[in-house]
Amino acid sequence: MNTISITYTLTYCLSFANNYQFTNDGKCFNVKTGRHIKQVYNSGSIGYCIKGRFYSLTYLRTKLILIPNIKTPF
């Protein structure tokens, strides 16, 4: 059995759902479950289903927060 792992750097999170985080190239991940969230097309707009509800990209861009870098002594 062969295993391949991919590492992503998450830089943004949502203000209303901290467990949904984004990479610089626009990929969305649920950090609690470790799943990649797919972009969907719904009634003329592109976005993501977050917590069972559809949000468009224009709305989500206004709710993005930069994840702070926490410096540890280790």
C-alpha positions as CSV (number, residue, x, y, z in Angstrom):
1,M,0.0,0.0,0.0
2,N,1.4,3.4,-1.0
3,T,0.6,6.6,0.9
4,I,0.9,10.2,-0.5
5,S,0.5,13.2,1.8
6,I,0.0,16.8,0.7
7,T,0.7,19.8,3.0
8,Y,-1.3,23.0,2.7
9,T,-0.6,26.3,4.4
10,L,-3.8,27.8,5.7
11,T,-3.8,31.6,6.0
12,Y,-7.4,32.8,6.3
13,C,-10.4,31.8,8.4
14,L,-14.0,32.9,8.5
15,S,-15.1,35.3,11.2
16,F,-18.4,33.3,11.9
17,A,-16.9,29.8,11.5
18,N,-13.3,29.5,12.7
19,N,-13.0,25.8,11.7
20,Y,-13.3,26.7,8.0
21,Q,-10.0,27.9,6.7
22,F,-8.6,28.9,3.3
23,T,-5.3,28.6,1.5
24,N,-3.7,31.4,-0.6
25,D,-4.9,29.7,-3.8
26,G,-8.6,29.6,-2.6
27,K,-9.0,26.0,-1.4
28,C,-11.3,25.6,1.6
29,F,-10.8,23.1,4.4
30,N,-12.8,22.1,7.4
31,V,-10.1,21.8,10.1
32,K,-12.3,19.9,12.6
33,T,-13.0,17.0,10.1
34,G,-9.9,17.4,7.9
35,R,-12.0,17.6,4.7
36,H,-11.6,19.6,1.6
37,I,-14.8,21.6,0.9
38,K,-15.7,21.8,-2.8
39,Q,-16.7,25.0,-4.6
40,V,-20.3,24.7,-5.8
41,Y,-22.5,26.6,-8.3
42,N,-25.9,27.6,-6.9
43,S,-28.5,29.8,-8.7
44,G,-26.0,31.9,-10.7
45,S,-23.3,32.3,-8.1
46,I,-20.2,30.4,-7.0
47,G,-19.5,29.7,-3.4
48,Y,-19.2,27.1,-0.6
49,C,-21.7,25.2,1.6
50,I,-20.7,26.1,5.2
51,K,-22.6,24.6,8.1
52,G,-25.2,23.4,5.7
53,R,-25.9,26.8,4.2
54,F,-24.7,28.2,0.9
55,Y,-22.5,31.4,0.9
56,S,-21.3,33.1,-2.2
57,L,-17.7,34.1,-2.7
58,T,-18.5,37.8,-2.6
59,Y,-20.0,37.4,0.8
60,L,-17.2,35.2,2.1
61,R,-14.5,37.6,1.0
62,T,-15.8,40.2,3.4
63,K,-15.8,37.7,6.3
64,L,-12.2,36.5,5.9
65,I,-9.7,37.1,8.8
66,L,-6.0,36.6,8.6
67,I,-4.9,33.7,10.9
68,P,-2.3,35.2,13.4
69,N,1.1,33.7,13.5
70,I,1.7,32.3,17.0
71,K,5.4,32.2,17.8
72,T,6.4,29.5,20.2
73,P,9.7,29.1,22.0
74,F,10.2,25.6,20.7
